[in-house]
């Protein structure tokens, strides 16, 4: 008499850490940009997901998703190992591990929105951003310079990418150019000594105004 048995071996390599869109992450080291929260997934179709930080005594998630917050991984920690263990459809335990690190080596800050007079120029830059061949600058007008000069109203943004870690940082600001008001004052006037005349001004244009008459000597207000 004889009998036959079929053995099926499941490959653990099919169990992967992916992006939130399901794209497998092949790199061993994963860089998280800035202080943002970043979510990663383990391959679907498994059960009993367990994410650990550094060792199995430090369980940080029990689903197939892991959101790395600033409190879970700070820039000061450097490179940290995260690994996930799960059970596949055959009852086999599979795992995968990646190294994570925050890249807080630079920041982009264009400052507050600007209001300028028409006919002037505004120079936009991010003083805290680094320069050098490891960093790529990209403005929404296509410029790759560290600063740009603009003279039209609009919203402008800058993205700086660390070519080493591929981490981008960006910021946006709005620049508004306003037309100067048209000012008309009382025409030239001749008056007698020891008398007075009222001077008036007519303003054409939007916005609120402040007034400064010169010279100040001999004026009541």
Protein Blocks (a to p, Z undefined) as FASTA:
>chain_A
ZZddddddddfklpccddfkopacfbfbdcdehjbdcdddddehiahiacdehiaklcfb
fcfbdcddfklpcfklopaddddddddfkopacdddddddddfkbccdebjaddddehia
cddddfkbccdjkbccddfkopabfbdcdfbdcddddddddfklopacdddddddddddd
dddddddddddehiacddddddededddddddddfehpaZZ
